[in-house]
């Protein structure tokens, strides 16, 4: 005789529930063990200890550095009257160094048009004109300023010509040989340690005083800096473009021309403009050792205690640097 089914009770469980209940301990044992976090007080103390240790280290380095250079506010305070006296003797600046025609010593046998324009002249007059442009005009404030710009332009151009191919050879992802990569990297890093001031002294001793030695010094140091900047920009390009061009069967020159150069040209232009701005200032410093430019005029005025003339040279230099920075920024926005 069939028995009636037992009434459903909440305590009763289906076999599936029993299986699930039996398997629960297995899942509990498989859960990863979570390490309890440190107390916040201990974490705060550890961070504070690290902060104090870093501050102590930096303070020790700064104290060692200031002590080594004999930094003393008392000496600076005692030198204020001398600086004020020099500034007082420098103002007003001597504007006649720019505006007085006698400062330019224009030859009497030549007119303004014959002197400024490349018109054909007799052999004797041509020699007089060339001598004025080479010797007389560069010794004026205006001529020395123009010569400073010429040194920066020529030095930057020479450096760019040499740094462009060397940058690809000094980059890990475009160098055709690992040996060549390491050799160029090592040589450039070594040469970059030689400042342009020291290079100027070496070249002056070999070539002589004048802007030619200063231009070569600027070109030498700028080349080493641009090679480093160019190679780093090349190493940071998107490798996907290179792989896509390489997959078409392109050779090394084609890959560099169509996959690498378009990516790095904006950075290259920015680096060259930056170095040109820097070379304007560097050309002035090289003039202090006899490498031409406005630095040579400025050094001569200070040595002869002609402070008004020296102040005029400083003002012209400040205007020149500000103008070059402004034009460089505008050109960078137009090109990049």
Buried (B, 14 or more C-beta within 10 A) or exposed (E): EEEEEEEEEEEEEEEEEEEEEEEEEEEEEEEEEEEEEEEEEEEEEEEEEEEEEEEEEEEEEEEEEEEEEEEEEEEEEEEEEEEEEBEEEBEEBBEBBBEEEEBBEBBEEBEEEBBEEEEEBEEEBBEBBEEBEEEBBBBBBBBBBBBBBBBBBBBBBBBBEBBBEBBBBBBEBBBEEEEEBEBBBEBBEEBBEBEBBEBBBBBBEEEEEBBBBBBBBBBBBBBBBBBBBBBBBBBEBEEEBBEBBBEEEBEEEEBBEBBBBEBBEEBBBBBBBBBBBBBBBBBBBBBBBBBBBBBBBBBBBBEEEBBBBBBBBBBBBEEBBEEBEEEBEEEBEEEE
